[in-house]
Amino acid sequence: MGGERYAQARSEGRRASGRPPRELVQAEDVDWLLTHLRTVVAASPPAVWAGRGMTLLQLATMHVISALAPVSLTDLAQALGTRPSATSAMVDRLAHAGMVCRTPDPDNRRRVELTLTTAATKIIGETGAD
């Protein structure tokens, strides 16, 4: 059921909770994402992500970005339970690998929105639990 909720939310361009993407990350969103990622990890053959030189944490991060996009670095760090500096370093690596796009927020020039590239979306599709 979680995978259906995720797929429907993504196809409608919204978060799985149904809230607009610019709201703060809620505890229920994080709980849902963790449950979804456990399923993804169990269902994903390591060859899909490891064969691309990706770590499991990078794969999980891409799933979180996909679910919350567009998401700020601060909100991503909160959702992952990591420090913003560590999250920034991981996003740097994902951006360098062509998996994450950074776009300036039109309403706040100090904020950057994170989204996935088409290449990352294909990987997410290959590692989905459905």
C-alpha positions as MATLAB code, in Angstrom:
seq = 'MGGERYAQARSEGRRASGRPPRELVQAEDVDWLLTHLRTVVAASPPAVWAGRGMTLLQLATMHVISALAPVSLTDLAQALGTRPSATSAMVDRLAHAGMVCRTPDPDNRRRVELTLTTAATKIIGETGAD';
ca = [
       0.000    0.000    0.000;
       2.840    2.456    0.798;
       4.272    2.058   -2.685;
       0.914    2.877   -4.251;
       0.626    5.995   -2.098;
       4.138    7.050   -3.115;
       3.563    6.423   -6.832;
       0.273    8.302   -6.815;
       1.769   11.241   -4.929;
       4.747   11.486   -7.293;
       2.545   11.228  -10.408;
       0.443   14.096   -9.068;
       3.529   16.192   -8.295;
       3.078   16.263   -4.536;
       4.467   14.718   -1.384;
       3.099   11.417   -0.120;
       1.355   13.216    2.758;
      -0.586   15.353    0.288;
       0.831   18.575    1.721;
       2.469   21.122   -0.563;
       6.249   20.600   -0.889;
       7.213   23.902    0.742;
       5.878   23.029    4.194;
       8.242   21.864    6.894;
       8.896   18.159    6.955;
       6.482   16.501    9.357;
       7.174   13.490   11.567;
       4.561   11.441    9.707;
       6.385   12.117    6.423;
       9.664   10.900    7.886;
       7.979    7.809    9.351;
       6.352    7.021    6.010;
       9.649    7.520    4.154;
      11.557    5.261    6.519;
       8.944    2.537    6.129;
       9.058    2.939    2.344;
      12.855    2.875    2.252;
      13.000   -0.313    4.324;
      10.810   -1.937    1.673;
      12.933   -0.505   -1.136;
      16.159   -1.726    0.417;
      14.743   -5.212    0.900;
      13.415   -5.344   -2.680;
      16.320   -3.677   -4.503;
      19.072   -5.888   -5.802;
      22.407   -4.318   -4.801;
      23.562   -4.529   -8.418;
      21.079   -1.776   -9.321;
      22.681    0.844   -7.069;
      26.098   -0.561   -6.191;
      26.802   -1.253   -9.870;
      26.516    2.494  -10.430;
      29.028    3.261   -7.699;
      26.313    4.513   -5.359;
      26.087    3.893   -1.649;
      22.896    2.753   -0.003;
      22.712    6.092    1.836;
      22.888    7.955   -1.485;
      20.075    5.783   -2.835;
      17.992    6.467    0.268;
      18.702   10.189   -0.046;
      17.497   10.170   -3.647;
      14.263    8.486   -2.537;
      13.767   11.158    0.140;
      14.457   13.977   -2.350;
      12.014   12.370   -4.770;
       9.291   12.210   -2.129;
       9.795   15.766   -0.830;
      10.895   17.610   -3.978;
      11.452   20.416   -4.245;
      13.160   20.256   -0.869;
      15.675   22.525    0.816;
      18.969   21.241    2.135;
      17.841   21.979    5.695;
      14.591   20.040    5.278;
      16.460   17.159    3.654;
      18.920   17.025    6.565;
      16.013   17.033    9.003;
      14.272   14.204    7.138;
      17.474   12.138    7.032;
      18.401   12.899   10.627;
      21.825   14.180    9.566;
      23.726   17.423   10.070;
      23.265   19.981    7.283;
      27.022   19.943    6.601;
      27.040   16.168    6.073;
      23.897   16.387    3.969;
      25.445   19.150    1.886;
      28.516   17.014    1.194;
      26.319   14.117    0.061;
      24.230   16.393   -2.153;
      27.473   17.755   -3.634;
      28.495   14.208   -4.606;
      25.045   13.430   -6.025;
      25.015   16.695   -7.992;
      28.505   15.991   -9.342;
      27.287   12.539  -10.430;
      24.364   14.137  -12.277;
      21.692   12.842   -9.914;
      20.527   16.023   -8.170;
      19.671   19.477   -9.502;
      20.043   22.594   -7.398;
      17.688   25.385   -8.398;
      17.517   28.812   -6.743;
      14.207   29.382   -4.955;
      12.423   32.204   -6.787;
      10.895   33.431   -3.505;
      14.031   33.268   -1.337;
      17.405   33.886   -2.934;
      19.235   32.280   -0.001;
      17.373   28.997   -0.420;
      18.177   26.311   -2.974;
      15.624   23.705   -4.002;
      16.783   20.147   -4.602;
      15.190   17.902   -7.202;
      16.251   14.746   -9.005;
      17.500   14.595  -12.565;
      15.976   12.285  -15.153;
      18.876    9.850  -14.646;
      18.178    9.681  -10.916;
      14.458    9.219  -11.509;
      15.246    6.170  -13.658;
      17.349    4.687  -10.845;
      14.585    5.374   -8.337;
      12.175    3.562  -10.651;
      14.525    0.575  -10.859;
      14.822    0.402   -7.085;
      11.160    0.904   -6.274;
       9.464   -1.706   -4.149;
       6.440   -2.004   -6.427;
];
